[in-house]
């Protein structure tokens, strides 16, 4: 599924996403070396698409969907799957703007391997973040539903449509 197709499919579903508000700054333990000690997503930071560091604690109290490509809330482009995201961060940002998307877009990262972002390493080992046939992200558009406490409550495969996620959202909002 292409990024543009996902954007078109999600336009109605984007209204279901949570909006971010500034949160309290917490002690960050989730670095490249010690990400395993994190208890929630709120202990991580990541660079946004413009290169500014964002403390993910700003999402405390909100239900979030985290994906390695597209979708509302925290989108992390990744070029590890069929070279679907070959552009620079600026090119990716311009492309997304062409679809009038309003989600938080982060810098391109790796989601698998030794160079994977610590947040993605952490989400994949959480009890409800584990994958079928191993924990590796199999393809772009794998998604994680995060509750208001920053905990992974469900992992969705790349082929699961936004309407599946939409049905799960009410019990966490």
Phi and psi in radians as a Rosetta constraint file:
Dihedral C 1 N 2 CA 2 C 2 CIRCULARHARMONIC -1.405 0.35
Dihedral N 2 CA 2 C 2 N 3 CIRCULARHARMONIC 2.797 0.35
Dihedral C 2 N 3 CA 3 C 3 CIRCULARHARMONIC -1.058 0.35
Dihedral N 3 CA 3 C 3 N 4 CIRCULARHARMONIC -0.744 0.35
Dihedral C 3 N 4 CA 4 C 4 CIRCULARHARMONIC -1.132 0.35
Dihedral N 4 CA 4 C 4 N 5 CIRCULARHARMONIC -0.696 0.35
Dihedral C 4 N 5 CA 5 C 5 CIRCULARHARMONIC -1.127 0.35
Dihedral N 5 CA 5 C 5 N 6 CIRCULARHARMONIC -0.734 0.35
Dihedral C 5 N 6 CA 6 C 6 CIRCULARHARMONIC -1.080 0.35
Dihedral N 6 CA 6 C 6 N 7 CIRCULARHARMONIC -0.747 0.35
Dihedral C 6 N 7 CA 7 C 7 CIRCULARHARMONIC -1.032 0.35
Dihedral N 7 CA 7 C 7 N 8 CIRCULARHARMONIC -0.756 0.35
Dihedral C 7 N 8 CA 8 C 8 CIRCULARHARMONIC -1.125 0.35
Dihedral N 8 CA 8 C 8 N 9 CIRCULARHARMONIC -0.725 0.35
Dihedral C 8 N 9 CA 9 C 9 CIRCULARHARMONIC -1.172 0.35
Dihedral N 9 CA 9 C 9 N 10 CIRCULARHARMONIC -0.595 0.35
Dihedral C 9 N 10 CA 10 C 10 CIRCULARHARMONIC -1.506 0.35
Dihedral N 10 CA 10 C 10 N 11 CIRCULARHARMONIC -0.251 0.35
Dihedral C 10 N 11 CA 11 C 11 CIRCULARHARMONIC -0.817 0.35
Dihedral N 11 CA 11 C 11 N 12 CIRCULARHARMONIC -0.855 0.35
Dihedral C 11 N 12 CA 12 C 12 CIRCULARHARMONIC -1.203 0.35
Dihedral N 12 CA 12 C 12 N 13 CIRCULARHARMONIC -0.562 0.35
Dihedral C 12 N 13 CA 13 C 13 CIRCULARHARMONIC -1.336 0.35
Dihedral N 13 CA 13 C 13 N 14 CIRCULARHARMONIC -0.312 0.35
Dihedral C 13 N 14 CA 14 C 14 CIRCULARHARMONIC -1.070 0.35
Dihedral N 14 CA 14 C 14 N 15 CIRCULARHARMONIC -0.467 0.35
Dihedral C 14 N 15 CA 15 C 15 CIRCULARHARMONIC -1.151 0.35
Dihedral N 15 CA 15 C 15 N 16 CIRCULARHARMONIC -0.329 0.35
Dihedral C 15 N 16 CA 16 C 16 CIRCULARHARMONIC -1.439 0.35
Dihedral N 16 CA 16 C 16 N 17 CIRCULARHARMONIC -0.231 0.35
Dihedral C 16 N 17 CA 17 C 17 CIRCULARHARMONIC -1.255 0.35
Dihedral N 17 CA 17 C 17 N 18 CIRCULARHARMONIC 2.706 0.35
Dihedral C 17 N 18 CA 18 C 18 CIRCULARHARMONIC -1.435 0.35
Dihedral N 18 CA 18 C 18 N 19 CIRCULARHARMONIC 2.634 0.35
Dihedral C 18 N 19 CA 19 C 19 CIRCULARHARMONIC -1.723 0.35
Dihedral N 19 CA 19 C 19 N 20 CIRCULARHARMONIC 2.485 0.35
Dihedral C 19 N 20 CA 20 C 20 CIRCULARHARMONIC -1.442 0.35
Dihedral N 20 CA 20 C 20 N 21 CIRCULARHARMONIC 2.566 0.35
Dihedral C 20 N 21 CA 21 C 21 CIRCULARHARMONIC -2.387 0.35
Dihedral N 21 CA 21 C 21 N 22 CIRCULARHARMONIC 2.651 0.35
Dihedral C 21 N 22 CA 22 C 22 CIRCULARHARMONIC -1.022 0.35
Dihedral N 22 CA 22 C 22 N 23 CIRCULARHARMONIC 2.392 0.35
Dihedral C 22 N 23 CA 23 C 23 CIRCULARHARMONIC -2.027 0.35
Dihedral N 23 CA 23 C 23 N 24 CIRCULARHARMONIC -3.121 0.35
Dihedral C 23 N 24 CA 24 C 24 CIRCULARHARMONIC -1.352 0.35
Dihedral N 24 CA 24 C 24 N 25 CIRCULARHARMONIC 2.536 0.35
Dihedral C 24 N 25 CA 25 C 25 CIRCULARHARMONIC -1.412 0.35
Dihedral N 25 CA 25 C 25 N 26 CIRCULARHARMONIC 2.258 0.35
Dihedral C 25 N 26 CA 26 C 26 CIRCULARHARMONIC -1.961 0.35
Dihedral N 26 CA 26 C 26 N 27 CIRCULARHARMONIC 2.948 0.35
Dihedral C 26 N 27 CA 27 C 27 CIRCULARHARMONIC -1.203 0.35
Dihedral N 27 CA 27 C 27 N 28 CIRCULARHARMONIC 2.238 0.35
Dihedral C 27 N 28 CA 28 C 28 CIRCULARHARMONIC -1.626 0.35
Dihedral N 28 CA 28 C 28 N 29 CIRCULARHARMONIC 2.115 0.35
Dihedral C 28 N 29 CA 29 C 29 CIRCULARHARMONIC -1.974 0.35
Dihedral N 29 CA 29 C 29 N 30 CIRCULARHARMONIC -0.084 0.35
Dihedral C 29 N 30 CA 30 C 30 CIRCULARHARMONIC -1.641 0.35
Dihedral N 30 CA 30 C 30 N 31 CIRCULARHARMONIC 1.259 0.35
Dihedral C 30 N 31 CA 31 C 31 CIRCULARHARMONIC -1.767 0.35
Dihedral N 31 CA 31 C 31 N 32 CIRCULARHARMONIC -3.121 0.35
Dihedral C 31 N 32 CA 32 C 32 CIRCULARHARMONIC -0.989 0.35
Dihedral N 32 CA 32 C 32 N 33 CIRCULARHARMONIC -0.511 0.35
Dihedral C 32 N 33 CA 33 C 33 CIRCULARHARMONIC -1.601 0.35
Dihedral N 33 CA 33 C 33 N 34 CIRCULARHARMONIC -0.598 0.35
Dihedral C 33 N 34 CA 34 C 34 CIRCULARHARMONIC -2.179 0.35
Dihedral N 34 CA 34 C 34 N 35 CIRCULARHARMONIC 0.596 0.35
Dihedral C 34 N 35 CA 35 C 35 CIRCULARHARMONIC -1.100 0.35
Dihedral N 35 CA 35 C 35 N 36 CIRCULARHARMONIC -0.398 0.35
Dihedral C 35 N 36 CA 36 C 36 CIRCULARHARMONIC -1.160 0.35
Dihedral N 36 CA 36 C 36 N 37 CIRCULARHARMONIC -0.390 0.35
Dihedral C 36 N 37 CA 37 C 37 CIRCULARHARMONIC -1.422 0.35
Dihedral N 37 CA 37 C 37 N 38 CIRCULARHARMONIC -0.133 0.35
Dihedral C 37 N 38 CA 38 C 38 CIRCULARHARMONIC -1.138 0.35
Dihedral N 38 CA 38 C 38 N 39 CIRCULARHARMONIC 2.498 0.35
Dihedral C 38 N 39 CA 39 C 39 CIRCULARHARMONIC -1.857 0.35
Dihedral N 39 CA 39 C 39 N 40 CIRCULARHARMONIC -0.244 0.35
Dihedral C 39 N 40 CA 40 C 40 CIRCULARHARMONIC -2.717 0.35
Dihedral N 40 CA 40 C 40 N 41 CIRCULARHARMONIC 2.937 0.35
Dihedral C 40 N 41 CA 41 C 41 CIRCULARHARMONIC -1.068 0.35
Dihedral N 41 CA 41 C 41 N 42 CIRCULARHARMONIC -0.459 0.35
Dihedral C 41 N 42 CA 42 C 42 CIRCULARHARMONIC -1.143 0.35
Dihedral N 42 CA 42 C 42 N 43 CIRCULARHARMONIC -0.206 0.35
Dihedral C 42 N 43 CA 43 C 43 CIRCULARHARMONIC -1.596 0.35
Dihedral N 43 CA 43 C 43 N 44 CIRCULARHARMONIC 0.127 0.35
Dihedral C 43 N 44 CA 44 C 44 CIRCULARHARMONIC -1.919 0.35
Dihedral N 44 CA 44 C 44 N 45 CIRCULARHARMONIC 2.820 0.35
Dihedral C 44 N 45 CA 45 C 45 CIRCULARHARMONIC -2.355 0.35
Dihedral N 45 CA 45 C 45 N 46 CIRCULARHARMONIC 2.786 0.35
Dihedral C 45 N 46 CA 46 C 46 CIRCULARHARMONIC -2.695 0.35
Dihedral N 46 CA 46 C 46 N 47 CIRCULARHARMONIC 2.685 0.35
Dihedral C 46 N 47 CA 47 C 47 CIRCULARHARMONIC -1.389 0.35
Dihedral N 47 CA 47 C 47 N 48 CIRCULARHARMONIC 2.353 0.35
Dihedral C 47 N 48 CA 48 C 48 CIRCULARHARMONIC -1.355 0.35
Dihedral N 48 CA 48 C 48 N 49 CIRCULARHARMONIC 3.117 0.35
Dihedral C 48 N 49 CA 49 C 49 CIRCULARHARMONIC -1.098 0.35
Dihedral N 49 CA 49 C 49 N 50 CIRCULARHARMONIC -0.345 0.35
Dihedral C 49 N 50 CA 50 C 50 CIRCULARHARMONIC -1.669 0.35
Dihedral N 50 CA 50 C 50 N 51 CIRCULARHARMONIC 0.094 0.35
Dihedral C 50 N 51 CA 51 C 51 CIRCULARHARMONIC 1.532 0.35
Dihedral N 51 CA 51 C 51 N 52 CIRCULARHARMONIC 0.089 0.35
Dihedral C 51 N 52 CA 52 C 52 CIRCULARHARMONIC -1.503 0.35
Dihedral N 52 CA 52 C 52 N 53 CIRCULARHARMONIC 2.398 0.35
Dihedral C 52 N 53 CA 53 C 53 CIRCULARHARMONIC -1.292 0.35
Dihedral N 53 CA 53 C 53 N 54 CIRCULARHARMONIC 2.292 0.35
Dihedral C 53 N 54 CA 54 C 54 CIRCULARHARMONIC -2.073 0.35
Dihedral N 54 CA 54 C 54 N 55 CIRCULARHARMONIC 2.149 0.35
Dihedral C 54 N 55 CA 55 C 55 CIRCULARHARMONIC -1.382 0.35
Dihedral N 55 CA 55 C 55 N 56 CIRCULARHARMONIC 2.066 0.35
Dihedral C 55 N 56 CA 56 C 56 CIRCULARHARMONIC -1.233 0.35
Dihedral N 56 CA 56 C 56 N 57 CIRCULARHARMONIC -0.037 0.35
Dihedral C 56 N 57 CA 57 C 57 CIRCULARHARMONIC -1.102 0.35
Dihedral N 57 CA 57 C 57 N 58 CIRCULARHARMONIC -0.325 0.35
Dihedral C 57 N 58 CA 58 C 58 CIRCULARHARMONIC -1.100 0.35
Dihedral N 58 CA 58 C 58 N 59 CIRCULARHARMONIC -0.271 0.35
Dihedral C 58 N 59 CA 59 C 59 CIRCULARHARMONIC -1.668 0.35
Dihedral N 59 CA 59 C 59 N 60 CIRCULARHARMONIC 0.095 0.35
Dihedral C 59 N 60 CA 60 C 60 CIRCULARHARMONIC -1.022 0.35
Dihedral N 60 CA 60 C 60 N 61 CIRCULARHARMONIC 2.327 0.35
Dihedral C 60 N 61 CA 61 C 61 CIRCULARHARMONIC 1.551 0.35
Dihedral N 61 CA 61 C 61 N 62 CIRCULARHARMONIC 0.005 0.35
Dihedral C 61 N 62 CA 62 C 62 CIRCULARHARMONIC -2.112 0.35
Dihedral N 62 CA 62 C 62 N 63 CIRCULARHARMONIC 2.539 0.35
Dihedral C 62 N 63 CA 63 C 63 CIRCULARHARMONIC -1.392 0.35
Dihedral N 63 CA 63 C 63 N 64 CIRCULARHARMONIC 2.325 0.35
Dihedral C 63 N 64 CA 64 C 64 CIRCULARHARMONIC -2.261 0.35
Dihedral N 64 CA 64 C 64 N 65 CIRCULARHARMONIC 2.668 0.35
Dihedral C 64 N 65 CA 65 C 65 CIRCULARHARMONIC -2.038 0.35
Dihedral N 65 CA 65 C 65 N 66 CIRCULARHARMONIC 2.194 0.35
Dihedral C 65 N 66 CA 66 C 66 CIRCULARHARMONIC -1.978 0.35
Dihedral N 66 CA 66 C 66 N 67 CIRCULARHARMONIC 2.246 0.35
Dihedral C 66 N 67 CA 67 C 67 CIRCULARHARMONIC -2.440 0.35
Dihedral N 67 CA 67 C 67 N 68 CIRCULARHARMONIC 2.753 0.35
Dihedral C 67 N 68 CA 68 C 68 CIRCULARHARMONIC -1.540 0.35
Dihedral N 68 CA 68 C 68 N 69 CIRCULARHARMONIC 0.189 0.35
Dihedral C 68 N 69 CA 69 C 69 CIRCULARHARMONIC -3.025 0.35
Dihedral N 69 CA 69 C 69 N 70 CIRCULARHARMONIC 2.300 0.35
Dihedral C 69 N 70 CA 70 C 70 CIRCULARHARMONIC 1.118 0.35
Dihedral N 70 CA 70 C 70 N 71 CIRCULARHARMONIC -2.899 0.35
Dihedral C 70 N 71 CA 71 C 71 CIRCULARHARMONIC 1.230 0.35
Dihedral N 71 CA 71 C 71 N 72 CIRCULARHARMONIC 2.796 0.35
Dihedral C 71 N 72 CA 72 C 72 CIRCULARHARMONIC -1.397 0.35
Dihedral N 72 CA 72 C 72 N 73 CIRCULARHARMONIC 2.462 0.35
Dihedral C 72 N 73 CA 73 C 73 CIRCULARHARMONIC 1.826 0.35
Dihedral N 73 CA 73 C 73 N 74 CIRCULARHARMONIC -1.492 0.35
Dihedral C 73 N 74 CA 74 C 74 CIRCULARHARMONIC -2.111 0.35
Dihedral N 74 CA 74 C 74 N 75 CIRCULARHARMONIC 1.814 0.35
Dihedral C 74 N 75 CA 75 C 75 CIRCULARHARMONIC -1.872 0.35
Dihedral N 75 CA 75 C 75 N 76 CIRCULARHARMONIC 2.212 0.35
Dihedral C 75 N 76 CA 76 C 76 CIRCULARHARMONIC -2.052 0.35
Dihedral N 76 CA 76 C 76 N 77 CIRCULARHARMONIC 1.716 0.35
Dihedral C 76 N 77 CA 77 C 77 CIRCULARHARMONIC -1.034 0.35
Dihedral N 77 CA 77 C 77 N 78 CIRCULARHARMONIC 2.579 0.35
Dihedral C 77 N 78 CA 78 C 78 CIRCULARHARMONIC -2.563 0.35
Dihedral N 78 CA 78 C 78 N 79 CIRCULARHARMONIC 2.386 0.35
Dihedral C 78 N 79 CA 79 C 79 CIRCULARHARMONIC -1.855 0.35
Dihedral N 79 CA 79 C 79 N 80 CIRCULARHARMONIC 0.338 0.35
Dihedral C 79 N 80 CA 80 C 80 CIRCULARHARMONIC -1.449 0.35
Dihedral N 80 CA 80 C 80 N 81 CIRCULARHARMONIC -0.047 0.35
Dihedral C 80 N 81 CA 81 C 81 CIRCULARHARMONIC -2.203 0.35
Dihedral N 81 CA 81 C 81 N 82 CIRCULARHARMONIC 1.749 0.35
Dihedral C 81 N 82 CA 82 C 82 CIRCULARHARMONIC 1.066 0.35
Dihedral N 82 CA 82 C 82 N 83 CIRCULARHARMONIC 0.381 0.35
Dihedral C 82 N 83 CA 83 C 83 CIRCULARHARMONIC 0.913 0.35
Dihedral N 83 CA 83 C 83 N 84 CIRCULARHARMONIC 0.753 0.35
Dihedral C 83 N 84 CA 84 C 84 CIRCULARHARMONIC -1.357 0.35
Dihedral N 84 CA 84 C 84 N 85 CIRCULARHARMONIC -0.262 0.35
Dihedral C 84 N 85 CA 85 C 85 CIRCULARHARMONIC -2.225 0.35
Dihedral N 85 CA 85 C 85 N 86 CIRCULARHARMONIC 1.096 0.35
Dihedral C 85 N 86 CA 86 C 86 CIRCULARHARMONIC -1.355 0.35
Dihedral N 86 CA 86 C 86 N 87 CIRCULARHARMONIC -0.253 0.35
Dihedral C 86 N 87 CA 87 C 87 CIRCULARHARMONIC -1.279 0.35
Dihedral N 87 CA 87 C 87 N 88 CIRCULARHARMONIC 2.977 0.35
Dihedral C 87 N 88 CA 88 C 88 CIRCULARHARMONIC -1.314 0.35
Dihedral N 88 CA 88 C 88 N 89 CIRCULARHARMONIC 2.970 0.35
Dihedral C 88 N 89 CA 89 C 89 CIRCULARHARMONIC -1.028 0.35
Dihedral N 89 CA 89 C 89 N 90 CIRCULARHARMONIC -0.707 0.35
Dihedral C 89 N 90 CA 90 C 90 CIRCULARHARMONIC -1.114 0.35
Dihedral N 90 CA 90 C 90 N 91 CIRCULARHARMONIC -0.718 0.35
Dihedral C 90 N 91 CA 91 C 91 CIRCULARHARMONIC -1.153 0.35
Dihedral N 91 CA 91 C 91 N 92 CIRCULARHARMONIC -0.707 0.35
Dihedral C 91 N 92 CA 92 C 92 CIRCULARHARMONIC -1.121 0.35
Dihedral N 92 CA 92 C 92 N 93 CIRCULARHARMONIC -0.742 0.35
Dihedral C 92 N 93 CA 93 C 93 CIRCULARHARMONIC -1.087 0.35
Dihedral N 93 CA 93 C 93 N 94 CIRCULARHARMONIC -0.779 0.35
Dihedral C 93 N 94 CA 94 C 94 CIRCULARHARMONIC -1.092 0.35
Dihedral N 94 CA 94 C 94 N 95 CIRCULARHARMONIC -0.724 0.35
Dihedral C 94 N 95 CA 95 C 95 CIRCULARHARMONIC -1.066 0.35
Dihedral N 95 CA 95 C 95 N 96 CIRCULARHARMONIC -0.838 0.35
Dihedral C 95 N 96 CA 96 C 96 CIRCULARHARMONIC -1.094 0.35
Dihedral N 96 CA 96 C 96 N 97 CIRCULARHARMONIC -0.671 0.35
Dihedral C 96 N 97 CA 97 C 97 CIRCULARHARMONIC -1.086 0.35
Dihedral N 97 CA 97 C 97 N 98 CIRCULARHARMONIC -0.547 0.35
Dihedral C 97 N 98 CA 98 C 98 CIRCULARHARMONIC -1.109 0.35
Dihedral N 98 CA 98 C 98 N 99 CIRCULARHARMONIC -0.349 0.35
Dihedral C 98 N 99 CA 99 C 99 CIRCULARHARMONIC -1.788 0.35
Dihedral N 99 CA 99 C 99 N 100 CIRCULARHARMONIC 0.135 0.35
Dihedral C 99 N 100 CA 100 C 100 CIRCULARHARMONIC 0.995 0.35
Dihedral N 100 CA 100 C 100 N 101 CIRCULARHARMONIC 0.610 0.35
Dihedral C 100 N 101 CA 101 C 101 CIRCULARHARMONIC -1.336 0.35
Dihedral N 101 CA 101 C 101 N 102 CIRCULARHARMONIC 2.591 0.35
Dihedral C 101 N 102 CA 102 C 102 CIRCULARHARMONIC -2.165 0.35
Dihedral N 102 CA 102 C 102 N 103 CIRCULARHARMONIC 0.459 0.35
Dihedral C 102 N 103 CA 103 C 103 CIRCULARHARMONIC -1.624 0.35
Dihedral N 103 CA 103 C 103 N 104 CIRCULARHARMONIC 2.923 0.35
Dihedral C 103 N 104 CA 104 C 104 CIRCULARHARMONIC -1.375 0.35
Dihedral N 104 CA 104 C 104 N 105 CIRCULARHARMONIC 2.046 0.35
Dihedral C 104 N 105 CA 105 C 105 CIRCULARHARMONIC -1.883 0.35
Dihedral N 105 CA 105 C 105 N 106 CIRCULARHARMONIC 2.214 0.35
Dihedral C 105 N 106 CA 106 C 106 CIRCULARHARMONIC -1.833 0.35
Dihedral N 106 CA 106 C 106 N 107 CIRCULARHARMONIC 2.928 0.35
Dihedral C 106 N 107 CA 107 C 107 CIRCULARHARMONIC -1.091 0.35
Dihedral N 107 CA 107 C 107 N 108 CIRCULARHARMONIC 2.665 0.35
Dihedral C 107 N 108 CA 108 C 108 CIRCULARHARMONIC -1.092 0.35
Dihedral N 108 CA 108 C 108 N 109 CIRCULARHARMONIC 2.383 0.35
Dihedral C 108 N 109 CA 109 C 109 CIRCULARHARMONIC -2.371 0.35
Dihedral N 109 CA 109 C 109 N 110 CIRCULARHARMONIC 3.062 0.35
Dihedral C 109 N 110 CA 110 C 110 CIRCULARHARMONIC -1.740 0.35
Dihedral N 110 CA 110 C 110 N 111 CIRCULARHARMONIC 2.489 0.35
Dihedral C 110 N 111 CA 111 C 111 CIRCULARHARMONIC -1.938 0.35
Dihedral N 111 CA 111 C 111 N 112 CIRCULARHARMONIC -0.188 0.35
Dihedral C 111 N 112 CA 112 C 112 CIRCULARHARMONIC -2.235 0.35
Dihedral N 112 CA 112 C 112 N 113 CIRCULARHARMONIC 2.764 0.35
Dihedral C 112 N 113 CA 113 C 113 CIRCULARHARMONIC 1.493 0.35
Dihedral N 113 CA 113 C 113 N 114 CIRCULARHARMONIC -3.121 0.35
Dihedral C 113 N 114 CA 114 C 114 CIRCULARHARMONIC -1.079 0.35
Dihedral N 114 CA 114 C 114 N 115 CIRCULARHARMONIC -0.523 0.35
Dihedral C 114 N 115 CA 115 C 115 CIRCULARHARMONIC -1.553 0.35
Dihedral N 115 CA 115 C 115 N 116 CIRCULARHARMONIC 0.096 0.35
Dihedral C 115 N 116 CA 116 C 116 CIRCULARHARMONIC -1.067 0.35
Dihedral N 116 CA 116 C 116 N 117 CIRCULARHARMONIC 2.548 0.35
Dihedral C 116 N 117 CA 117 C 117 CIRCULARHARMONIC -1.066 0.35
Dihedral N 117 CA 117 C 117 N 118 CIRCULARHARMONIC 2.458 0.35
Dihedral C 117 N 118 CA 118 C 118 CIRCULARHARMONIC -0.963 0.35
Dihedral N 118 CA 118 C 118 N 119 CIRCULARHARMONIC -0.642 0.35
Dihedral C 118 N 119 CA 119 C 119 CIRCULARHARMONIC -1.035 0.35
Dihedral N 119 CA 119 C 119 N 120 CIRCULARHARMONIC -0.751 0.35
Dihedral C 119 N 120 CA 120 C 120 CIRCULARHARMONIC -1.227 0.35
Dihedral N 120 CA 120 C 120 N 121 CIRCULARHARMONIC -0.643 0.35
Dihedral C 120 N 121 CA 121 C 121 CIRCULARHARMONIC -1.051 0.35
Dihedral N 121 CA 121 C 121 N 122 CIRCULARHARMONIC -0.779 0.35
Dihedral C 121 N 122 CA 122 C 122 CIRCULARHARMONIC -1.148 0.35
Dihedral N 122 CA 122 C 122 N 123 CIRCULARHARMONIC -0.836 0.35
Dihedral C 122 N 123 CA 123 C 123 CIRCULARHARMONIC -1.036 0.35
Dihedral N 123 CA 123 C 123 N 124 CIRCULARHARMONIC -0.669 0.35
Dihedral C 123 N 124 CA 124 C 124 CIRCULARHARMONIC -1.213 0.35
Dihedral N 124 CA 124 C 124 N 125 CIRCULARHARMONIC -0.362 0.35
Dihedral C 124 N 125 CA 125 C 125 CIRCULARHARMONIC -1.762 0.35
Dihedral N 125 CA 125 C 125 N 126 CIRCULARHARMONIC -0.033 0.35
Dihedral C 125 N 126 CA 126 C 126 CIRCULARHARMONIC -1.206 0.35
Dihedral N 126 CA 126 C 126 N 127 CIRCULARHARMONIC 2.591 0.35
Dihedral C 126 N 127 CA 127 C 127 CIRCULARHARMONIC -0.889 0.35
Dihedral N 127 CA 127 C 127 N 128 CIRCULARHARMONIC -0.695 0.35
Dihedral C 127 N 128 CA 128 C 128 CIRCULARHARMONIC -1.713 0.35
Dihedral N 128 CA 128 C 128 N 129 CIRCULARHARMONIC 0.153 0.35
Dihedral C 128 N 129 CA 129 C 129 CIRCULARHARMONIC -1.902 0.35
Dihedral N 129 CA 129 C 129 N 130 CIRCULARHARMONIC -0.023 0.35
Dihedral C 129 N 130 CA 130 C 130 CIRCULARHARMONIC -1.267 0.35
Dihedral N 130 CA 130 C 130 N 131 CIRCULARHARMONIC 2.585 0.35
Dihedral C 130 N 131 CA 131 C 131 CIRCULARHARMONIC -1.699 0.35
Dihedral N 131 CA 131 C 131 N 132 CIRCULARHARMONIC 2.969 0.35
Dihedral C 131 N 132 CA 132 C 132 CIRCULARHARMONIC -1.430 0.35
Dihedral N 132 CA 132 C 132 N 133 CIRCULARHARMONIC 2.481 0.35
Dihedral C 132 N 133 CA 133 C 133 CIRCULARHARMONIC 1.033 0.35
Dihedral N 133 CA 133 C 133 N 134 CIRCULARHARMONIC 0.733 0.35
Dihedral C 133 N 134 CA 134 C 134 CIRCULARHARMONIC 1.780 0.35
Dihedral N 134 CA 134 C 134 N 135 CIRCULARHARMONIC 2.905 0.35
Dihedral C 134 N 135 CA 135 C 135 CIRCULARHARMONIC -1.598 0.35
Dihedral N 135 CA 135 C 135 N 136 CIRCULARHARMONIC -0.159 0.35
Dihedral C 135 N 136 CA 136 C 136 CIRCULARHARMONIC -1.047 0.35
Dihedral N 136 CA 136 C 136 N 137 CIRCULARHARMONIC 2.560 0.35
Dihedral C 136 N 137 CA 137 C 137 CIRCULARHARMONIC -1.280 0.35
Dihedral N 137 CA 137 C 137 N 138 CIRCULARHARMONIC 2.174 0.35
Dihedral C 137 N 138 CA 138 C 138 CIRCULARHARMONIC -1.466 0.35
Dihedral N 138 CA 138 C 138 N 139 CIRCULARHARMONIC -0.522 0.35
Dihedral C 138 N 139 CA 139 C 139 CIRCULARHARMONIC -2.883 0.35
Dihedral N 139 CA 139 C 139 N 140 CIRCULARHARMONIC 2.869 0.35
Dihedral C 139 N 140 CA 140 C 140 CIRCULARHARMONIC -0.960 0.35
Dihedral N 140 CA 140 C 140 N 141 CIRCULARHARMONIC 2.702 0.35
Dihedral C 140 N 141 CA 141 C 141 CIRCULARHARMONIC 1.353 0.35
Dihedral N 141 CA 141 C 141 N 142 CIRCULARHARMONIC 0.284 0.35
Dihedral C 141 N 142 CA 142 C 142 CIRCULARHARMONIC -1.195 0.35
Dihedral N 142 CA 142 C 142 N 143 CIRCULARHARMONIC 2.392 0.35
Dihedral C 142 N 143 CA 143 C 143 CIRCULARHARMONIC -2.247 0.35
Dihedral N 143 CA 143 C 143 N 144 CIRCULARHARMONIC 2.601 0.35
Dihedral C 143 N 144 CA 144 C 144 CIRCULARHARMONIC -2.161 0.35
Dihedral N 144 CA 144 C 144 N 145 CIRCULARHARMONIC 2.259 0.35
Dihedral C 144 N 145 CA 145 C 145 CIRCULARHARMONIC -1.603 0.35
Dihedral N 145 CA 145 C 145 N 146 CIRCULARHARMONIC 2.197 0.35
Dihedral C 145 N 146 CA 146 C 146 CIRCULARHARMONIC -1.995 0.35
Dihedral N 146 CA 146 C 146 N 147 CIRCULARHARMONIC 2.276 0.35
Dihedral C 146 N 147 CA 147 C 147 CIRCULARHARMONIC -1.398 0.35
Dihedral N 147 CA 147 C 147 N 148 CIRCULARHARMONIC 3.138 0.35
Dihedral C 147 N 148 CA 148 C 148 CIRCULARHARMONIC -1.105 0.35
Dihedral N 148 CA 148 C 148 N 149 CIRCULARHARMONIC -0.366 0.35
Dihedral C 148 N 149 CA 149 C 149 CIRCULARHARMONIC -1.563 0.35
Dihedral N 149 CA 149 C 149 N 150 CIRCULARHARMONIC 0.023 0.35
Dihedral C 149 N 150 CA 150 C 150 CIRCULARHARMONIC 1.501 0.35
Dihedral N 150 CA 150 C 150 N 151 CIRCULARHARMONIC 0.237 0.35
Dihedral C 150 N 151 CA 151 C 151 CIRCULARHARMONIC -1.719 0.35
Dihedral N 151 CA 151 C 151 N 152 CIRCULARHARMONIC 2.502 0.35
Dihedral C 151 N 152 CA 152 C 152 CIRCULARHARMONIC -1.217 0.35
Dihedral N 152 CA 152 C 152 N 153 CIRCULARHARMONIC 2.177 0.35
Dihedral C 152 N 153 CA 153 C 153 CIRCULARHARMONIC -1.960 0.35
Dihedral N 153 CA 153 C 153 N 154 CIRCULARHARMONIC -0.284 0.35
Dihedral C 153 N 154 CA 154 C 154 CIRCULARHARMONIC -2.911 0.35
Dihedral N 154 CA 154 C 154 N 155 CIRCULARHARMONIC 2.577 0.35
Dihedral C 154 N 155 CA 155 C 155 CIRCULARHARMONIC -2.027 0.35
Dihedral N 155 CA 155 C 155 N 156 CIRCULARHARMONIC 2.399 0.35
Dihedral C 155 N 156 CA 156 C 156 CIRCULARHARMONIC -2.077 0.35
Dihedral N 156 CA 156 C 156 N 157 CIRCULARHARMONIC 2.406 0.35
Dihedral C 156 N 157 CA 157 C 157 CIRCULARHARMONIC -1.280 0.35
Dihedral N 157 CA 157 C 157 N 158 CIRCULARHARMONIC 2.911 0.35
Dihedral C 157 N 158 CA 158 C 158 CIRCULARHARMONIC -1.087 0.35
Dihedral N 158 CA 158 C 158 N 159 CIRCULARHARMONIC -0.457 0.35
Dihedral C 158 N 159 CA 159 C 159 CIRCULARHARMONIC -1.597 0.35
Dihedral N 159 CA 159 C 159 N 160 CIRCULARHARMONIC -0.108 0.35
Dihedral C 159 N 160 CA 160 C 160 CIRCULARHARMONIC -1.296 0.35
Dihedral N 160 CA 160 C 160 N 161 CIRCULARHARMONIC 2.175 0.35
Dihedral C 160 N 161 CA 161 C 161 CIRCULARHARMONIC -1.298 0.35
Dihedral N 161 CA 161 C 161 N 162 CIRCULARHARMONIC 2.725 0.35
Dihedral C 161 N 162 CA 162 C 162 CIRCULARHARMONIC -0.967 0.35
Dihedral N 162 CA 162 C 162 N 163 CIRCULARHARMONIC -0.524 0.35
Dihedral C 162 N 163 CA 163 C 163 CIRCULARHARMONIC -1.107 0.35
Dihedral N 163 CA 163 C 163 N 164 CIRCULARHARMONIC -0.508 0.35
Dihedral C 163 N 164 CA 164 C 164 CIRCULARHARMONIC -1.137 0.35
Dihedral N 164 CA 164 C 164 N 165 CIRCULARHARMONIC -0.776 0.35
Dihedral C 164 N 165 CA 165 C 165 CIRCULARHARMONIC -1.158 0.35
Dihedral N 165 CA 165 C 165 N 166 CIRCULARHARMONIC -0.733 0.35
Dihedral C 165 N 166 CA 166 C 166 CIRCULARHARMONIC -0.980 0.35
Dihedral N 166 CA 166 C 166 N 167 CIRCULARHARMONIC -0.635 0.35
Dihedral C 166 N 167 CA 167 C 167 CIRCULARHARMONIC -1.184 0.35
Dihedral N 167 CA 167 C 167 N 168 CIRCULARHARMONIC -0.512 0.35
Dihedral C 167 N 168 CA 168 C 168 CIRCULARHARMONIC -1.462 0.35
Dihedral N 168 CA 168 C 168 N 169 CIRCULARHARMONIC -0.377 0.35
Dihedral C 168 N 169 CA 169 C 169 CIRCULARHARMONIC -1.074 0.35
Dihedral N 169 CA 169 C 169 N 170 CIRCULARHARMONIC -0.751 0.35
Dihedral C 169 N 170 CA 170 C 170 CIRCULARHARMONIC -0.946 0.35
Dihedral N 170 CA 170 C 170 N 171 CIRCULARHARMONIC -0.629 0.35
Dihedral C 170 N 171 CA 171 C 171 CIRCULARHARMONIC -1.289 0.35
Dihedral N 171 CA 171 C 171 N 172 CIRCULARHARMONIC -0.154 0.35
Dihedral C 171 N 172 CA 172 C 172 CIRCULARHARMONIC -1.922 0.35
Dihedral N 172 CA 172 C 172 N 173 CIRCULARHARMONIC -0.191 0.35
